[in-house]
Amino acid sequence: MDTEEATTPADTSPAASPRGFLGCAVALIAFFTLIALGAHAFTEFEKGLDGDGQLERTGRSGSAYQPFGPGTTARYEDGLWVTVSFPERQDDGTYSLTVTFKNGTDEELLLGEKSLSDTLEVEPDESGQDYAAGSYVDWLNWDESASALAPPLPEDEERTVPVRLKPDRKGVPVTVEVTPPHSGHRETARFQLTLG
């Protein structure tokens, strides 16, 4: 009598293990993280080529021919944000607005290190246009605005500068030009407003 037992060959195919799946998932996560970090580094490198004082280009450029509107924010590549509010008419015929500086840079900013006229200017008429006779805007609180700009602006803080204007007539267009000081060069952000 033949007593040999029939043996079946052992199953040697690798079974899917949780460790193998986990290793693939970790590798994919690491791969996509490296891609995201590389894209971020490239973006920062590209920004560094044209300087920190440049405006980020999203929508209108803030130039003389494409000024920002009231309530919009000019964003500089180094993290400084500047917002000019909508003008509000007062009972005495003047208009009040604010210019808000938000320091998202990694250093303290000296907004008033030069004269106020270098940092903040208000011009009658539309940006990019020659001065038209008959349009006049009086800046009533120039000293108060200069005092608000004078102290250094610490990192991660914001400062609001009040501006009171009196136009010679209702409906006067005004351009607010903001050029915050920078160790190199900082672009001027222009905001087009209408008083009235």
Secondary structure as GFF3:
##gff-version 3
##sequence-region A 1 196
A	DSSP	alpha_helix	18	50	.	.	.	ID=ss1
A	DSSP	beta_strand	73	75	.	.	.	ID=ss2
A	DSSP	beta_strand	80	84	.	.	.	ID=ss3
A	DSSP	beta_strand	88	89	.	.	.	ID=ss4
A	DSSP	beta_strand	95	103	.	.	.	ID=ss5
A	DSSP	alpha_helix	116	119	.	.	.	ID=ss6
A	DSSP	beta_strand	120	124	.	.	.	ID=ss7
A	DSSP	beta_strand	137	139	.	.	.	ID=ss8
A	DSSP	alpha_helix	142	149	.	.	.	ID=ss9
A	DSSP	beta_strand	158	167	.	.	.	ID=ss10
A	DSSP	beta_strand	172	178	.	.	.	ID=ss11
A	DSSP	beta_strand	189	195	.	.	.	ID=ss12
###
